[in-house]
């Protein structure tokens, strides 16, 4: 956690420092520290099936909700993602623009 100490004769503008929140340790920053690090996205498995999730999906007439898309057919599949006494959730994918949406 960077903090600024009051000005001294050695550091007229003050000194930034890191301080430990649980002990009295302090580390004075006497120069500028800069490091650029590219973060790599973690590879995660697609819960709904990944690239093949729409491979065997049925299709039906459905108006695409995407702005500017005139698609009138969508692939769909249903999953029970809530409790058993509630209806299944239907996932749709537009056959024209690949927009995705769901109902219930």
C-alpha positions in Angstrom: 0.0 0.0 0.0 1.8 3.2 -1.1 1.9 6.0 1.3 3.7 9.4 1.3 5.9 10.4 4.2 6.3 14.1 5.1 9.1 16.1 3.4 12.6 15.8 4.9 15.9 17.5 4.2 17.0 14.5 2.1 13.6 14.2 0.3 12.1 17.7 0.0 9.0 16.3 -1.9 8.5 13.4 0.5 8.9 9.7 -0.1 6.5 7.1 -1.2 6.7 3.8 0.7 5.1 0.5 1.0 3.9 -0.5 4.5 2.8 -3.8 5.9 -0.7 -3.7 7.4 0.1 -6.3 10.0 3.6 -5.4 11.2 5.7 -2.2 11.4 7.7 -3.0 8.2 8.1 -0.1 5.8 10.0 0.0 2.4 10.9 3.4 1.0 10.6 3.8 -2.7 13.6 5.8 -3.8 13.0 5.6 -7.6 10.2 4.9 -10.0 9.2 1.3 -10.4 7.3 0.3 -13.5 6.6 -3.2 -14.8 4.2 -4.1 -17.7 3.0 -7.6 -17.6 0.7 -9.3 -20.2 -1.9 -11.4 -18.4 -2.7 -14.6 -20.2 -6.4 -15.6 -20.2 -7.1 -18.8 -18.4 -8.4 -21.6 -20.6 -11.7 -22.8 -19.2 -13.9 -25.6 -20.4 -17.2 -24.5 -21.8 -19.9 -25.8 -19.6 -22.5 -26.1 -22.3 -20.4 -28.1 -24.7 -17.9 -25.8 -26.3 -17.6 -25.8 -30.1 -19.9 -28.8 -30.6 -22.7 -27.5 -28.4 -24.8 -26.5 -31.5 -23.8 -29.5 -33.7 -26.9 -31.5 -33.2 -29.3 -28.7 -32.1 -32.8 -28.5 -33.5 -34.0 -25.4 -35.2 -37.3 -23.5 -35.2 -38.8 -20.3 -36.5 -37.7 -17.4 -34.1 -37.0 -13.7 -34.7 -33.4 -12.8 -33.8 -33.3 -10.0 -31.1 -30.0 -8.6 -32.5 -30.3 -5.1 -33.9 -30.1 -5.1 -37.7 -30.4 -8.9 -38.0 -33.3 -10.2 -40.1 -32.8 -13.8 -39.1 -36.1 -15.7 -38.7 -34.7 -19.1 -37.7 -32.8 -20.2 -34.6 -31.1 -23.3 -33.3 -32.1 -24.2 -29.8 -31.6 -26.6 -26.9 -33.1 -26.9 -23.4 -31.4 -27.3 -20.0 -32.7 -27.6 -16.5 -30.5 -25.0 -14.7 -32.9 -24.2 -11.9 -34.9 -26.2 -9.5 -37.0 -29.1 -10.8 -40.3 -27.3 -10.1 -39.4 -24.5 -12.5 -39.5 -24.7 -16.3 -36.4 -25.6 -18.4 -34.3 -22.8 -19.8 -34.2 -22.6 -23.6 -31.0 -21.4 -25.3 -31.2 -20.0 -28.8 -28.6 -19.2 -31.5 -29.5 -17.2 -34.6 -28.8 -19.1 -37.8 -27.7 -15.9 -39.6 -25.6 -13.8 -37.2 -24.9 -16.3 -34.4 -26.4 -14.1 -31.7 -27.3 -16.0 -28.6 -30.1 -15.5 -26.1 -32.2 -17.5 -23.7 -35.7 -17.7 -22.3 -36.9 -18.7 -18.9 
